[in-house]
Amino acid sequence: MKIIVSYCATISLYINNGLIYASFCYSSHATQIRYKVPVHRGTCTGDQRSGHRPIRKGRQITPAFRDRRLVVQTSARDAGRNLRAAPSDAIVLYSGQADLGKWEHPDGSSVRWKAEGDAITIVPKATDIRTKQKFGDMQIHLEWRTPDPSEDKDFNRGNSGVLIMGLYELQIYESWNYNTKIYYNGQAGSVYKQHAPLVNAARKPHTWQTYDVIFEAPVFRADKTVEKPAYMTVFHNNVLILNHVELKGPMVYQGYPKYKFHDSKLPLQLQEHGSRVSFRNIWVRELQGRP
């Protein structure tokens, strides 16, 4: 008798923060992989204990990557500067005031947030903004900054969110200070009310921070039931905080999330929650060819 144990490992490959392979499968029956991938060690900016603030600043220099399909140029950066150029195949959604026309408020009106230089800042009570273009599976990069904590009160300290497809919220919050505690699945880097981050990779208030997100949209059958749920992977300040987590449905504040049929592509939305959070350098890459 011969017993063969088969398995399949799923791998995603990034080079200089660019997603090269969304995921591919390696089977034990396949020819052995003989290639070695060099690893460039950087400085981790987050404490390894979930719920605790980072313990030191990091500085990393990443070399440029260039081939015939993709061009990514990343310069030296430190804890206060994350700005990086978008890849050559990215759709730039915000790099300055010239991009305001790519956004609108949910009622279709022109954006009333404050645009200054390469950043745009929430104006309280002006409501959310969303892209005019619609997206499904995608890689998202954006940079955000919470205001001076003295501006906000209670559970509204640097409170905002990235609503992917206008439905699935990645929380933004001022999670550096202990006096801004919030429920564990409402801190920065949470899939709101569903998944808490693996670690707290937050930086000080009024400091630019990054989110790099891989989002797989849900797939619905012809009868509008769920065939495959949505998944999300998130890097916060270059630290992996959510590893291909399954989403239980769109964001809800109370109760249990559950899926309802929606289009395969919908706008990307930034939440206005009364705090003057700023954003800059927003771009996406549409991911094609998912099995």
N, C-alpha and C positions, 0 to 999 in steps of 0.2 A: 504493500500500500504506500502511495506517495501523496503527501499532503503539501499543497502549495498555498502559502499565505500571500495574498495580494493586497496592496494598499495603494492609495493615491494621495500624494501630497500636493497641496495647492501653494503656489509660489507667486508672489508679486515682486517685480524688480523695478527699483528706482535708481536713476543715475542723476546726481546733482539735483535732487528733489523733483525730477521729471519722471513720470510713470512710463516705463518702457513696455512692460508686459502687465496688463491688468490682473491676469491670473492664468497660469497654465498648470497642467497636471503632469506629475512624474509618477509612473507606475513601476513597481518592483520587477515587472516582466520586461521592461524596456532595457535597452542597452545602457550600461552604467555610464553616468555622466562623468566625464573626465576633466571638465573645465574647472579652473579655480577662479573665483571672483575675488579681486583684491578688496580689502576693507580698510577704509581710511578712518581712523578713530578720531572722534571729536570730543568735546566736553559736554557732558550731560548737564542740562540746566535745571533739572528737577530733582527734588528729594524722592527717594524710593518708597517713602511711606505715604500712602494715599491720604489726602486731606491736609498735608503739611506743605508749607511754602518752600520754594526753592532755597537752597543753601548757599549758592554762589553764582556769580555771573559766568557766562561762557563766551569764548571767542574761538571762531573757527574760520579757516580759509579753505574754500572749496575750489579746486581747479575748474576751468571751463571745460565743457564737453561739447564736441562738435562732430557731426557726421552729415551725411547727405539728406537725412530726413528731419533732423531736429537740431536746433541751435539753442543752447541755454548758456547764459553768461551770468555767473554769480561772483560778486565781488566780496572782499573781506568785510566782515560784519561783526558787531558786538551786541551786547544785550540791548542797547538803545537804538540800533539801526538794523532793520531786517529787509529793507527795500531791495528787491531783486527784479531783474528784467523778466518779462513773460517769455515762455518758449515761443519758437517761431510759428507753431501751429495753434497757439492759444487765441481765444477770443477775449480781447481786452474789454472789460466792462466799466472800469473806472481807473483813470490815470490822471485826471484833472478836470477842470470845468468843461472842457470840450466834450466830455463824455456824458454830461447831464442828460442829453437827449436820448440816451439809451435806457433811461429810467423814468418811472412815473409813480404817482401814488395809486393806491388800489382803485380809486374812482376815475383814473385816467388823466388826472390833472398834472401839471408840470411840477417838478420837484421843488419843494420849499425848504429843504435842508440847506445849511450854510456850506457853500463851497469856497475853499480858500487854499491856494497853492495846489498841491497834489492830493489834498485830503477833503473829505466831506464830513460834516458833523451834524448829528441829529439836532433838530430844533424841537423841543418838547411840545407835544400836542399837535405836531404837524402830520402825524400818522406815518405808517410804514412806507417804504418805497420798494418797488419791484422792477425787474428788468422787463423790457418790452419783448425781448427774445425769450423763447421757451427752451428748456433743456430737460433731458432725461439722465441717462448714465453720464457721469462727468467727473473730472478732477477739478477741484476748486482751490484757488489760492486767494487769500485776502489778509489784510493787516488791519488791526484794530487797536484802539487806545481808549482806556477809560479816563474820565475826568478826575479832577481833584476830589477825593472822597468827601471833603467837607461840603460839597455841593448837594450830595444825596443823603437820603435817610432810610432807616429801616432796611427792608429787603429790596431796595431800589438802587443799590450802589453799583454804578457801572452796568446797569441792567439793559441788555439788548439780546439779540439772537440772530442767527442765520437760518432762515426758513427755506430749506431746500424744497423746490417745487411748491413753495408757499405753504407747506404742510408739515415737514419734518424738521424740528428745531434743534440746532446745535447752539447751546447756551453761551452767551457772553456775560461775564460777571466779574466784579472786582474781587478776586479770590486770593490775593496776596495776604491781606491783613486778617488776623484772627477775629477782629471785632466786626467783620462783615460776614460772619457765619450764615449759612443758609442750609436747607435740607440737602443731603448728600448728592441727590440727583438733580440739583438745581445750580450747582457751582459751575464755574467756567469749564468748558469742555464736555459737559454732559449732553447726551441726547435727552432733552428735557423730560423729566419724570419717568425716564425709561432706563438709562444706563449712566452710571457715574464713571468718570475717567479713572484709568488705572493708577495714575499719579497726578498730583497737582503740579503742573509745569508753569504756573502763572508767574508773571513778573510784576514789578512794582506799579502802582497806579500812575497814570500819565506817561507810561512807557509803551512804545509800539510793540505789539505782539503779533504772531502769525498763526493762522490756521491753514493747514494743507489737508484737503479732504478728498477721499475717493468715495463716490456715491453710486450705488447700483439701485436704480429705480425698481419698484415692484412691477411684477408682470401679472396681468389679469387674463383669465380665460374668456372665451366668447360669451359665456353666461355671466360674466362680470364678477366671478369669484376669484380669489387670489390663487394664482398658480405658484408664484415665488415672491416672498416678502422682500422688502428693501433691506440693503446692507450699507453700513457706513464704517469707514476707516478714517481716523483722524490723527494728525500730528499737530501738537501744540508747541510752538517754539522749537520745532524739530524733534520733539520727544513724542513717541507713540503713546497715545492715551486711550484710544479706542481701536480694537483690533477686529475688524470685520464683524461688527456686532449686528445682530438681527433686529430690525425695527418691528415693533408690534402693531404699528399703525401711526396715523398722523398724531401730532402733538395735541394733548388735552390737558387742561389745568387740573381738572378733577375727574375721577372715574378712570375707567380702563380704556386705553386706546384700541381701536379696531379699524380695520381697513374698509374703505368704501371706494368703489370704482372711480377712477379718474383717468384723464388723458395720459398718454405715455410721456408727454413733454409739457412742462408748466414753468412759469417764471421763477427766478431766484429772488427771494425777498429778504430785506433787512428790516428788523423790528425796531419800532420806536416805542420805548417803554418809560419815557419821562426823563431819562438820563442822557447827558450830552456826550455820548460815545462817538468817536471819530473812526473813519474808515479810509483806506487808501489801497492802491495797487491791487485791484480786484480783477482776476482773470479766470477763465475756465478753459478746459480742454474737453471736448466731447469725446466719449469713449465709444468706439464702434466695434462690432463683431463679437459681442458677448454671446456665448452659447445659450 
